[in-house]
Amino acid sequence: FKDAVGKQKTSVRNSLLEPFADFEKEANEAIELAKRTYDHLNKSAAAIEEEFREEKRVTIREFYDSIKEPVGDYADDLYRMIYQTSWENASASLTKTKKELQEKVDTYVTGMNTLTMMMCEEDIKETAVALFKKNLDIAVAMQHIATETKTRAEAKAREEARIAAEKARIEAEAQAAIEAERRRAEE
């Protein structure tokens, strides 16, 4: 009796689960199809997005090339320095990107003009220009010029004071020697 009830239970369960087994098979196939479709669409979307980014990069570079004239030989380095990958995003406005790019170029040109007009020794100016080109921070470059000019002026003043003191000492010794010679001549 026990075996018969167990067999009957298994038989009923299998007959009840048969529609579920068919449904489960169909559901798994549908899930697999959806997954393949999703992966394909995702790859396609990524390719389209990369193509869009590339088009935007080209457009941005073309605009930069049209305004780079005052930048001269530093054009490529400046472009790499100021370029922001966020400009490639679909949400980034091309008009705003062009405006930012123009502002950054203008900042560079203004900074270089300012540094060129500074009255200081050439090696100080060259170092300041190198600092400015490194981080595009005119304040750092100007601070370098001010600090280095002040340091050199102080060193020059100390040297001039030392020379004046040495000259005064030599003159005093010479005067003392003349005075001593005069006294001997009088004696």
C-alpha positions in Angstrom: 0.0 0.0 0.0 2.8 2.4 0.9 4.6 1.8 -2.4 1.4 2.2 -4.3 0.6 5.5 -2.6 4.2 6.7 -3.2 4.0 5.8 -6.9 0.6 7.5 -7.2 1.9 10.6 -5.5 4.9 10.8 -7.9 2.6 10.2 -10.9 0.2 13.0 -9.8 3.1 15.4 -9.1 4.7 14.7 -12.5 1.3 15.2 -14.3 0.7 18.4 -12.4 4.3 19.7 -13.1 4.2 18.7 -16.8 2.6 22.1 -17.8 5.1 23.9 -15.6 8.0 22.0 -17.2 6.8 23.0 -20.6 6.4 26.6 -19.5 9.8 26.6 -17.8 11.5 25.4 -21.0 9.7 28.1 -23.0 10.5 30.7 -20.4 14.2 29.8 -20.4 14.3 30.0 -24.2 12.6 33.4 -24.1 15.0 34.6 -21.4 18.0 33.4 -23.4 16.6 35.2 -26.6 16.1 38.4 -24.6 19.6 38.2 -23.2 21.1 37.7 -26.6 19.0 40.6 -28.0 20.0 42.8 -25.0 23.7 42.0 -25.5 23.5 42.7 -29.2 21.7 46.0 -28.7 24.1 47.0 -25.9 27.1 46.4 -28.3 25.4 48.3 -31.0 24.6 51.2 -28.7 28.2 51.2 -27.5 29.4 51.3 -31.0 27.0 54.1 -31.9 28.0 56.0 -28.8 31.7 55.7 -29.6 31.1 56.8 -33.1 29.2 59.9 -31.8 32.1 60.6 -29.3 34.6 60.3 -32.2 32.6 62.8 -34.3 32.4 65.1 -31.4 36.2 64.8 -30.8 36.8 65.7 -34.5 34.4 68.6 -34.3 36.1 69.9 -31.1 39.6 69.6 -32.7 38.5 71.3 -35.9 37.2 74.2 -33.8 40.4 74.3 -31.8 42.5 74.3 -34.9 40.5 77.3 -36.2 41.4 79.3 -33.0 44.9 78.1 -32.2 46.8 80.7 -34.3 48.0 82.8 -31.3 49.1 79.6 -29.5 51.9 78.8 -32.0 54.2 75.8 -31.5 52.5 75.0 -28.1 49.2 74.2 -29.8 49.2 70.4 -29.5 50.5 70.4 -25.9 47.9 73.1 -24.9 45.1 71.1 -26.5 46.1 67.9 -24.6 46.3 70.0 -21.4 42.9 71.8 -21.7 40.9 69.0 -23.3 38.2 67.5 -21.1 36.7 64.1 -21.9 33.4 65.3 -20.5 33.0 67.4 -23.7 32.5 64.1 -25.6 29.3 63.3 -23.6 26.0 63.4 -25.4 24.7 65.8 -22.7 27.6 68.3 -23.3 26.5 71.2 -25.4 28.8 71.8 -28.4 28.2 75.5 -28.1 29.2 75.5 -24.4 32.2 73.3 -25.2 33.4 75.7 -27.9 33.0 78.6 -25.5 35.0 76.8 -22.7 37.7 75.9 -25.2 37.9 79.5 -26.5 38.1 80.8 -22.9 40.9 78.4 -22.1 42.9 79.5 -25.2 42.2 83.1 -24.4 43.5 82.5 -20.8 46.7 81.0 -22.2 47.3 83.8 -24.7 46.6 86.5 -22.1 48.9 84.7 -19.6 51.7 84.4 -22.2 51.3 88.0 -23.2 51.5 89.1 -19.6 54.6 87.1 -18.9 56.3 88.3 -22.1 55.7 91.9 -21.1 57.2 91.4 -17.6 60.3 93.4 -16.9 62.7 90.8 -15.4 65.8 88.8 -16.3 65.3 86.4 -19.2 66.1 83.2 -17.2 63.5 84.2 -14.6 60.9 84.8 -17.4 61.7 81.5 -19.1 61.2 79.6 -15.9 57.9 81.5 -15.3 56.7 80.6 -18.8 57.6 77.0 -18.2 55.7 77.0 -15.0 52.7 78.6 -16.7 52.8 76.1 -19.5 52.9 73.3 -17.0 49.6 74.2 -15.1 48.2 77.3 -16.9 48.2 79.2 -13.5 49.4 82.7 -14.1 49.4 83.4 -10.4 52.1 80.7 -9.8 54.2 82.1 -12.7 53.8 85.7 -11.4 54.7 84.6 -7.9 57.8 83.0 -9.2 58.9 86.2 -11.0 58.2 88.3 -7.9 60.0 85.9 -5.5 63.0 85.3 -7.8 63.3 89.0 -8.6 63.2 90.0 -5.0 65.7 87.3 -4.0 68.1 88.4 -6.7 67.7 92.1 -5.8 68.4 91.3 -2.1 71.5 89.3 -3.1 72.7 92.1 -5.4 72.1 94.7 -2.6 74.1 92.5 -0.2 76.9 92.1 -2.7 76.9 95.9 -3.4 77.0 96.5 0.4 79.9 94.1 0.8 81.8 95.7 -2.1 81.1 99.2 -0.7 82.3 98.0 2.8 85.4 96.5 1.2 86.0 99.6 -0.8 85.6 101.7 2.3 88.0 99.4 4.3 90.6 99.7 1.5 90.2 103.4 1.3 90.5 103.7 5.1 93.6 101.6 5.0 95.0 103.6 2.1 94.1 106.8 4.0 95.7 105.5 7.1 98.8 104.6 5.2 98.9 108.0 3.6 98.4 109.6 7.0 101.1 107.4 8.5 103.4 108.3 5.7 102.6 112.0 6.1 103.3 111.8 9.8 106.6 110.1 9.1 107.4 112.8 6.6 106.6 115.5 9.1 108.7 113.9 11.8 
